[in-house]
Amino acid sequence: MEYRQLGASGLRIPVLSFGTATFGGGNEFFKAWGSTQVDEARHLIDICLEAGVNLFDTANGYSDGAAETILGQTLAGRRHEVLISTKATFPTGPGANDYGSSRHHLIRACDDSLRRLGTDYIDIYHMHGFDAHTPVDETLRTLDTLIQSGKVRYIACSNFSGWHLMKSLSVSERHGWARYVGHQAYYSLAAREFEWELLPLGLDQGVGTIVWSPLSAGLLSGKFRRGQPVPESSRLAQGGGQGPQVPDELLFRIVDALDEVAAETGKTVAQVALNWLLQRPTVVNIVVGARNEEQLRQNLAAVGWNLTPEQVARLDAASATEPIYPYWHQRRFPMLGHTGI
């Protein structure tokens, strides 16, 4: 398994991590993703560790905390072998302070996650979204305190806009506090908006990208074909999809290109889509999920080989879209130093 540096930090993480959003199925939304319980979760984690995948991604909002509890139970006795990534910010209850990135909520949320996970520290602690109601200084000072206390090793963010992340980095630098070293973001061949601003920012500021939903909720799994109905077994059919709808013309243009490259490489469509992401600047890790052993082993086989530059260029061309303003304007004047793709 290949390991890469997480942004401008000293932490090395595998290029694949195992996402636990399928654990628990504690509410209707996550039930559509999966309902993996402890025994099956332990089996999947054993497979990951055998393959060198030792980073496990979860969140306090997955199945109302059940995913963290199940992950903690499966890792009992082998905490020293693994890295754990979890998240806070999204609602954990009906109260006025049961959500957000305030000092009040984060300290309690972190302690609750530690209890459910059965550990005394979190390796990577993400802000699951940007809290516009809490001063950035308050959030980052709290996160720095959690690091100083030993409860958290590194901090990262997720689903931030460019200015959210840049302001946060500036505040951390101004005060000498810990800075975000990773950004968990929605990115795939069918969703390349990340490249417009967040990718250049990551390059410039040393923020590593951890990709969530790398197959766009299964659209790039190889199950979706022109003129065929949505597979009943897919997450989308069961109401568990996320992200904006991808126009059919764009989706099937991408799938056609993936089919061609898959035939050339002897890999599956999904494996080619994942491998393409690993060629992108700033991408350090891809979060892959699986509801069963077969899905997991398929995803694990996306590493250990590389697409050729010509194959990458072909996939780039098939998935290209016109960016919104001001990015289309900036790309017309590369001599001014625009660093996007």
Secondary structure, DSSP 8 states (H G I E B T S, - for coil): --EEE-TTSS-EEESEEEE-TTB---SHHHHHH--B-HHHHHHHHHHHHHTT--EEE--TTGGGGHHHHHHHHHTTT-GGG-EEEEEE-S--SSSTTSSSS-HHHHHHHHHHHHHHHT-S-EEEEEESS--TTS-HHHHHHHHHHHHHTTSEEEEEEES--HHHHHHHHHHHHHHT---EEEEEEE-BTTB-GGGTTHHHHHHHHT-EEEEESTTTTTTTSS---TTS---TTSTTTTT---S----HHHHHHHHHHHHHHHHHHT--HHHHHHHHHHTSTTEEEEEE--SSHHHHHHHHTTSSS---HHHHHHHHHHH-----TTHHHHTT-GGG-----
